[in-house]
């Protein structure tokens, strides 16, 4: 078991290339993921990532499966992807320049020490100026799928917003300058505010670019205080060559005992 942390997100990574976790002591993987991701009761984390054999070894070095903290399986996580890439490199599963399979498509990654850069899927379904009714108010949000769907809402002061109840409908940030954004994230699957979100950072940066408010590369300050950087090309209608960059640091490695699993 291995747990790296990146910009405030933390993930549990397990080498499952031999298929040992098809089930774990009679538990389905979604129940296992929810159990081990529970803070203060088990290892704790924002998600569980399994490294598995690729469908086609000529096209990818490995395949991953990502489970959110509530046990649901997700398409992609930008920060989780960077953690998985560094894990695979440290475990000699993949070289410093690699490709791995996700439900959102193949992801390219490059490792430079503790620094990891991944190429994101081509963003899809950009929608600007969407009216989002929340409780007794209506907000103007912007939608973009950066591997997983995100809604971005601009606010004056992120620190003053009650993220958890509001976050069930929207994501948001404050623009500081044309290359710097402060953001906070309510994350699907975790069902709470997380300290960072890679795909959310990409969605925030690209929607800001589509609105003419930022220029590439964009640095995004996460709730953790750490930063992520998003690179892109924007032709006025479509985004191209989207990359997410930042540190992926090793927190600890260890063994998990059966006693940490509970019903």
Buried (B, 14 or more C-beta within 10 A) or exposed (E): BBBBBBBBBBBBBBBBBEEEBEEBEEBEBBBBBBBBBBEEEBBBBBBBBBBBBBEEEEEBBBBBBBBBBBBBBBBBBBBBBBBBBBBBBBBEBBEEEBBBBBBBEBBBBBBEEEBBBBBBBBBEEBEEEBEBEBEEEEBEBBBBBBBBBBBBBBBEEBEEBEBEEBBEBBBBBBBEEBBBBBBBBBBBBBBBBBBBBBBBBBBBBBBBBBBEBBEBEBBBBBBBEBBBBBBBEBEEEEBEEBBBBBBBBBEEEEEEEEEEBEE
